[in-house]
Amino acid sequence: MTSLLLPIILTALATPNVVFLSVDTLRADHMGSYGFHRNTTPNLDRLAEDALLFEDAICEQPQTGPSLIAMLSSRVPRVTGAIRNGVPLPSGTPTVAMLFQEGGYETAAIVSNWNLKKNLSGLDRGFANYDADFGKRWWGRKRHEMTADVVTDRALSWLEQRDREKPFFFWVHYMDPHAPYKNKRGFEKQLHGETQTKKANAKSPQDRYQTEIAFVDQEIQRLLDALPKEDTYILFTADHGESLGEHGYWGHTRYIYQATMHIPLFIQGPGINPVRIDRPVRGIDIGPTLLGLAGLVPTASMTGMDLRKTLPEANAPRIFETYGGSVPKGEDVREALATRPPRRQGIIQDGWKLIQNESGDRELYHITEDPAEEHNLVTKHPEKAAALAVLLEDWHQRTPRNQSTAQDLSEDDLQMLEANGYL
Ligand SMILES: [Zn+2]
């Protein structure tokens, strides 16, 4: 794959701070900067106005653990074996945080999703401070998320206490838009406009989801206000999107339609000119890009691109798969998590998208003309479906699957995975 030089000029900051900001379950198309009709993300949109923004970014897999592990190891899930929530990155695989730490950076993470806990993700390696403490039980059950106000409070206190002699790499992960969608009061006017406020009180699940996005956006602004301005890069993204009833499906994980695959991605900071890029980029590109912002070099194992320097060709294919769905009763959960075959595989190229289902059925969409994927063209364009299927099969052969293990799951972990529908 050839690449081209980006038309941006970076001022050479010797050791800038790098902030990796991620929001769970945030569909790109629900942000103003990606064309949403409601004012869900005014603060992030303002940040995006000054940013190098990628219009066509997808996650590697629409599930928290596999997606963020792919971003921070820059390897696709099938290669690391971290293919489902609860299956961590194997200990021998280097991560972005490890390279920042080796590069003399102060490293810290605050993660608000149970699936990112140390034993479930393996992502704590390289972070001197990895805050995944969900606190006490609540109504007899473990909490499995932290709300955005708590995440920002903890982020601010880390920023206060950090070693000011060193630059920092700081990952902050927000969780609120993830189901269950809770209505966050006080955002009616922002979302619906002044005149609509009374009517807007009847809350659909979509409305509640939007209030959670607006709440996160507000809390992210509190964090942005506290960051050093002159020498800090911010890379913003989401681990995956969310299906809000499209194709009769609520949630993420099982399907690979664009509602769950398309993620926001932008970089803001010193010397970055605001440009919108429509090239096909992906989750594994985030690791090398974060490192590149600090002038650090990815390991040879990292397969993504530093998007600050190079871009994929416009017709570069992107291939992905999901292993989601329930584990049948009677199977050993730890074993099944790590070894079950992919449920769906997909390929996107030149505006076309082929989905290959476990059953062998295929779906073909022209996603630039039909972004909602409503018109399956597989019988109308069998030659296109066949050509994409050849590329998919070729990738399958070239990309052997490795296996990780999920042996350290506690009873609390299993309860959380079950409560969230991952088992
Ligand atoms: Zn997630």
Residues whose N, C-alpha, C, O or C-beta is under 5 A from the ligand:
A	BS01	ZN	D24 T25 Q63 T64 D239
